[in-house]
Amino acid sequence: MKRQPVEPFPWDDVLEFGLMTLRLAPRDLWLLTPREIALCVDTRQPKQFLSRDKLTMLMNLFPDGGGFDDRS
C-alpha cells in the first residue's frame, strides 16, 4: 500500500499567528500544544447564530418552567 504524502507542519504560519495576531510572548507560544493553537485559530472564525425563527421554534418546544430542574 502506497503512503500518502504528509504536509509539513505550518510553523511559519503558527509563529506569525501566535506572535503577531495573538501577540503572545515566545515562551507562551511554545507552551501551547498544537490542539490549543488550532482552537485559537478556530475561535477567530465567524460563528453562525440562531435565526429569530429558529430561536422562536426552540422557545416554543422548550418553554420556561417545564424543565426537570424547575425550582420556582
Secondary structure, 3 states (H helix, E strand, C coil): CCCCCCCCCCHHHHHHHHHHHCCCCHHHHHHCCHHHHHHHHHHCCCCCCCCHHHHHHHHHHCCCCCCCCCCC
